[in-house]
Amino acid sequence: MQARDFVRTAKKALLSHSVSIQNYTEEDCQIAYHATTNSFMQTIRFVHIFFCTIGAVSSTLFIFVLISSSSKNLHLNLRISLASLAVAALIACLQLDFIAFYHLFQTLTADNACDSMYEAQKCAIIRFPVVLSIYATLCGIIILAIERTIATLKYKTYEAHGSRVVGVVLVVAQWIICVIIAIISVLLRSDPGFVHYCTAYVSHPRTAVFSLCFMSTLEIVTLLYFMILLQSNQRRQVNEFVNKAMHSLTERYQLQENVRIMRILIPSITVHAVLGIAGLGSISADERLIVGFAPFSEVVMLVIPIYAVVFPLVAIFRNKQLRLATRKALPFLFNPTSPETSEMLVEHAPPVHNVIVSRPSRQLEKESDTHFVLLNEMWKKG
């Protein structure tokens, strides 16, 4: 089949009202076989396997750091929120890794071109974990925005009145909502019949484009909102330092924690937004990607494993507390004699001479560290 004839046939097959077809022909089998066995798709599969494997390992190690005792100095809500996002990335990486191996094995063992056709409903079930992870990540970002908004508005009483309960309830709600949405989405897209290629978006290529645009817009709006929250907390932090006598140690601690957490979350969400836009930009990378829906879909799906690799790295290296916790939880990955590790292991003795601290943040940090120890004791007794 000539390239021009293939493009014309693919446009008719993949840009019709629905990708799924009831009765496929030999021509449909050839389209599906080409979509599965061409060299570009084989290359993408190997790239998927590489990034998904690294992403799964990276997400697993990040989750281990967050649940280990080495990160106990981090706020509990931050730990469970970041762990929830890492779990979503881990699920997607494992499933995409399985799909890549499955397609590769099927390509090597297929005897008939029509073996490359997929039942639409079976395809929807195979891709369900990936769809679930996408929605879990989006819901997780929204949940983080809600939790940080509550912490900002209720900073005077947030720690004393169930901040941990708020975080746990929001994360549980996140997964319940995303499971329901993912099930509905899969049911809507699992049309009866067969598809030329099994993708995360079964119903129509335009669905993928619309979803990418919506997700990128949501991520950018959320990122801007987090920046506004950071500015708001910083202004309050300056105000409470100027009027220290009017604010309790708990209030000053909570404002300090709000600023710390926002500085961790903003780089992480920036990574997600940038990768989402990059996935959307892949549409214009090659005009055949729109016609060849299979490579287009798989290139876009690469955003997930790359995010699973980059997200923990940015979160760790952009925050000293997470970096120290990682060094303690995973000492085999770091130099044990590094300055940061030594700083973490050695108790800080009180200074023998007077030190003039010119910046309010250092004094606030010392007060917050002391107060955090007291709060931990209160939580253990409660």
Phi, psi and omega in degrees: 000127181290158184298318181294319178295322179296316179299317181295317180293319180295321177300317181293321184281320190262344180248023176277189183295333178210142179290325183288145179231151183278310182236111183269154181251179177297327177296319177298320179298321180293322177297314180296319181296319179295319180296333184268327191252353183295156188297326179297315180293322178296320178296317179299323180297316179295323176295319177301312181300317181298306184289324180293321179295313178295320179297321178295317178295316181298315180295320179297315179295322180294318177297318179299318179297317184291329182265354181279164181291343182293338181257020183295339179282349175278150180298138184301317181297323176295318181296313182288330179290314178295321178296323179297317177295322179292323177297317178299316178295322179296315179301314181296318181296316180297318181290318178295325176297315178298316181297318180297315178296320181296312179296321180295316178296319180295323179296320183285337185250358183290130178260337185232140180300327182288348174292346180278351176283143182241142170290131185299319182291321177296321178298317180298322180292318180298321184272358184303313180301326179292314178299318178301317181294322178298312179292326179295322178293315179296314178297324180297320178295319178294318179298320177299319179297319179295314182296319179290329176294316178298316180296327180286316183286326184250035186296337181287331184234005188298313182290325186280341186235063166078040177296324179294321179297318179300313181297314181295315181298318181294320179292319176298317178298322178304311184287326177296314181295315184290327176296315179298313181296319181295319178296314179298317180299316180293320179297322179290330185264349181275069179293150175292150179114208185231157178234154180286331179207140183273112180238175177288339180243100190277325194288318186192144176302325180296334176299319179296316180297315179298316181297318179296318178298316181296314181296318180296319178297315180298318181293320179293317178298317179296320178298315178297321180295319177297323178296322177295317178298320179298314179298320180297315180293324178293320177297317178295325180295317177296318181297317181289333176288321178294321180250056186302323184294339183269357184232138179283167178296325178298318180295316180295322178297315182296320177297319178297318178295321178301315180294317180299313183295319180297323180290337174280317187285323185300312177298323180294316180289329176299318177301314181297316181295317181296316179293324177297317178293322178297320177297320178293325179291342179294345178299320183271000182294323182205124183298337179285346179293328178287319178290311177277085186299327181298306179296324178301312182296318183288325176296317178296320181295343177296339179302323185294306179295327177295320176298319180297332178277314188282322185304309178296322181297315180295316180299322183284312187280349176266358182222127184293320181297315178294323180295316178294320178297322179292319179298324180284320182284328182234065184295336182290347179266353186230165176283116184295342181262014180294153181302321182292322179294317178298320179297325182285325186275334183271130177291140180277114178280151179295143183294145181270355178224163181286135178239128180271117179261116185268341184255132180300330186296326181291319178293319178297322181294320178295317180295319182292323178297317178296317182291328181296321177298318179295319179295321178300318178296320178296317181296321180294320179291327180287000000 
